[in-house]
Amino acid sequence: GKIVTVLLAAVLLYASCKNDLDKVAAVEVTTTSPDRITRQAEYLYTDSGMVRNRLRAGRIAEWAHEPKRTEMTEGVELVFFSAAGLQQSVLTARRGLILPKEQRMEVFEQVIFTNAKGERLETEQLTWQQDSARVHTDKAVRIQRGQDVIHGMGLDAAEDFSSYIIHRITDQIYVPDDT
């Protein structure tokens, strides 16, 4: 990418004097700049040769040094597939964060999670714990099941949102079926 080119140019420019080169290296290798930036990225997560998840993001920035992390911005989409390779549920958000050491992914802002049953969860923050295969939030949630809407605070769910528990229901709107 551009960062590598700029870095290389700076190194070549100062290669004639070792002291200056050391100064450049010290300035360029900061913990604030990512090691790799990918635009319109797509990652496939496989298990026993089967694709289980597909992650897409407008921009992915990766830090290879501690604390290792991946920041996703400009839109995030995580798709869960069944063992048969069928799309089961879709999670979208404005931005996200992957912390590999903690086996955790967090998504933020306009989080929408739709499962295979067509149930739709809306919240502002959701955490996916890969080791326990669970997602959870302590933020306000809105769940739509057909015409029925449930509002609550906090939620714990299976990672693909196939089952869930709302911690505290604050409002329920049931629309009677006229048919």
C-alpha positions in Angstrom: 0.0 0.0 0.0 0.9 3.7 0.1 2.3 3.5 3.7 4.9 0.9 2.6 5.9 3.0 -0.4 6.3 6.1 1.8 8.3 4.2 4.4 10.6 2.7 1.7 11.2 6.1 0.2 12.1 7.5 3.6 14.4 4.6 4.3 16.2 5.0 0.9 16.5 8.8 1.4 18.2 8.4 4.8 20.2 5.2 4.0 23.4 7.3 3.5 23.5 8.2 7.2 22.9 5.6 9.9 21.9 8.0 12.7 19.3 9.6 10.6 18.0 6.1 9.5 17.6 5.1 13.2 15.6 8.3 13.8 13.3 7.6 10.8 12.7 4.0 12.0 11.8 5.2 15.5 9.4 7.8 14.0 7.7 5.5 11.5 7.1 2.4 13.7 4.5 3.8 16.0 1.7 1.8 17.7 -0.9 4.2 16.2 -0.4 3.2 12.6 -1.7 -0.2 11.4 0.6 -2.8 9.8 -1.8 -3.5 7.0 -4.8 -1.7 5.5 -7.2 -3.5 3.1 -10.1 -1.9 1.3 -13.3 -3.8 0.3 -12.0 -6.8 2.1 -13.5 -10.3 2.4 -12.5 -13.1 4.7 -13.8 -16.6 4.7 -13.7 -18.7 8.0 -13.8 -22.4 7.3 -14.2 -25.4 9.6 -13.4 -28.9 8.3 -13.3 -27.5 4.8 -16.7 -25.9 5.0 -17.2 -22.1 4.9 -18.9 -21.2 8.2 -18.6 -17.4 8.1 -17.9 -14.7 5.6 -16.7 -11.3 6.8 -16.8 -8.2 4.6 -15.7 -4.6 5.5 -15.2 -1.4 3.6 -11.8 -0.9 5.3 -9.9 -3.3 7.5 -6.8 -2.1 9.5 -4.6 -4.8 11.1 -2.1 -4.4 13.9 0.4 -7.3 14.0 2.2 -6.1 17.2 0.8 -6.2 20.7 -2.0 -5.5 21.5 -2.9 -7.3 18.2 -6.2 -6.1 16.8 -8.2 -5.6 13.6 -10.4 -2.6 13.2 -13.2 -2.6 10.6 -14.8 0.6 9.4 -16.9 1.8 6.5 -19.4 -0.9 7.0 -19.2 -4.5 8.3 -21.1 -7.6 7.2 -20.8 -11.0 8.9 -22.7 -13.9 7.3 -23.2 -17.3 9.0 -23.6 -20.4 6.9 -25.2 -23.8 7.8 -23.3 -27.1 7.5 -25.1 -27.4 4.2 -23.6 -24.1 3.0 -26.8 -22.2 3.2 -26.9 -18.6 4.4 -28.4 -18.7 8.0 -28.1 -15.2 9.5 -26.6 -11.8 8.6 -25.0 -9.3 10.9 -24.3 -5.7 9.7 -22.8 -2.7 11.5 -21.0 0.6 10.8 -17.7 -0.6 12.4 -16.1 -3.4 14.3 -13.1 -4.6 16.2 -11.5 -8.1 16.4 -9.3 -8.9 19.4 -7.7 -12.3 18.5 -6.1 -13.0 21.9 -9.5 -12.6 23.6 -11.2 -14.5 20.8 -13.7 -11.6 20.7 -15.3 -9.5 18.0 -17.3 -6.4 18.8 -19.5 -4.5 16.4 -20.8 -0.9 16.9 -23.3 1.6 15.5 -26.5 0.6 13.6 -26.0 -3.1 14.4 -28.7 -5.2 12.7 -28.7 -9.0 13.1 -31.3 -11.1 11.1 -31.6 -14.9 11.6 -32.9 -17.7 9.4 -36.4 -17.3 10.9 -36.5 -13.7 9.8 -36.2 -12.3 13.3 -34.4 -9.0 13.4 -32.3 -7.6 16.2 -31.3 -3.9 16.3 -28.8 -2.5 18.8 -25.8 -0.2 19.0 -23.2 -2.7 20.3 -22.8 -6.4 20.2 -20.0 -8.7 21.3 -19.3 -12.1 19.7 -17.3 -14.5 22.0 -15.9 -17.1 19.5 -14.8 -19.6 22.3 -18.3 -19.8 23.7 -20.1 -19.3 20.4 -22.3 -16.6 22.0 -23.2 -13.0 21.2 -24.2 -10.5 23.9 -24.9 -6.9 24.7 -25.9 -4.8 27.7 -27.3 -2.1 25.5 -30.9 -1.4 24.5 -32.3 -3.9 22.0 -35.2 -4.0 19.6 -36.3 -7.4 18.2 -38.9 -7.7 15.5 -40.6 -11.0 14.9 -43.1 -10.6 12.1 -45.3 -7.7 13.1 -44.5 -8.1 16.8 -41.8 -5.9 18.4 -40.0 -6.4 21.7 -37.8 -3.7 23.3 -35.4 -4.6 26.1 -32.1 -4.0 27.9 -29.4 -6.5 27.3 -29.4 -9.8 25.3 -27.6 -13.1 25.2 -27.8 -15.2 22.1 -26.3 -18.1 20.1 -23.6 -16.7 17.8 -25.9 -17.1 14.7 -28.9 -15.5 16.6 -30.9 -18.7 16.2 -31.9 -18.5 19.9 -31.7 -15.6 22.4 -32.7 -14.4 25.8 -33.6 -10.7 26.5 -32.3 -9.7 30.0 -35.0 -7.1 30.7 -38.0 -6.5 28.6 -39.0 -2.9 28.6 -41.9 -2.9 26.1 -43.8 -5.4 23.9 -46.0 -4.5 21.0 -48.0 -7.4 19.7 -50.0 -6.8 16.5 -53.1 -9.1 16.4 -53.3 -11.3 13.3 -56.6 -10.4 11.5 -56.5 -13.4 9.1 
